[in-house]
Amino acid sequence: MKQLQFCLIAIIFFTSHFIFAQDEATVEKEIIELHKPSQKIQDSIVKLQKECNLRIEAEKDSIKRYQLVLRLDSLENTKDQNAINQLKLDFDFARKHPNSMSALRLIRVSVGRFVGMNFYDTFVEVYQNFSPEIKTSQEGKEMAEKLKYFNQSKVGSIAPKFTLIDMNGKTVSLDDFKGKYVLIDFWASWCGPCREELPYIKELYKKYHNQGFEIISVAKDDKTESWKKAIVNENIESWNHLFATKDNSTIITDYFVNGIPHKLLIDKNGLIIGKWKGSGEINKHDLQKLIKTIFEAE
């Protein structure tokens, strides 16, 4: 009798596991179909970007070259909007599949990316809609942790505090900058887009530093010697430079930095009032506009 009960339990367990595996396979197929239209659009944009890059490399006229650069930036923005539209569809899909681990993975992949930067509340709402089994799984717990760091580093939150040693051996703390506006720029010497943005950041510093504007550059995943050499070569010794590694700081985690360039603007009271992931003309203009509004209005 006991052997029969054991066999029945085993059959039920393996049957339910098989059904669950079948369900997840079905969900994954549905996700592939869900992404086909946006993937087709992205492939078309990438093709246009490659063509534009080739034209930029061949163009000798500076004005035409700049126009092509603007065109390239416009294509990148179109690609970003396509990704945002897809994320909204992903949210709807996840809401309809609260018992699916694949659905959790679907939204989790975007939580730390540029595409998900302005959707914190939606991420939380969709996550809370998942079943207890999904939320208490290892991946569910990891998602909850990501949302915690997302929350503390989003616009409107108090900037996480930190203390690090700068390139001259001096201790630098966020508390040292109370009463000032601070731009935290996460970058690296090997990051081309990061270094391409330094000229306009230098101009901002030169123009507004005497009015209470500070910059803290934080090197991510860099080599010490390359980092120091880049600072000298770019002529950006004027402001604060910190070197962050997993061994000496949690600043990368606390500010939810998953890629660079990554910038935040903090106001006089330590509140995050601006956040930009990635490069591009739109980010550049948004940052410049916000800083101009602050200092030319005061």
Summary of the structure (lengths in Angstrom):
residues: 298
radius of gyration: 23.6
end to end distance: 84.4
largest distance: 88.3
contacts: 844
relative contact order: 0.09
helix: 62%
strand: 13%
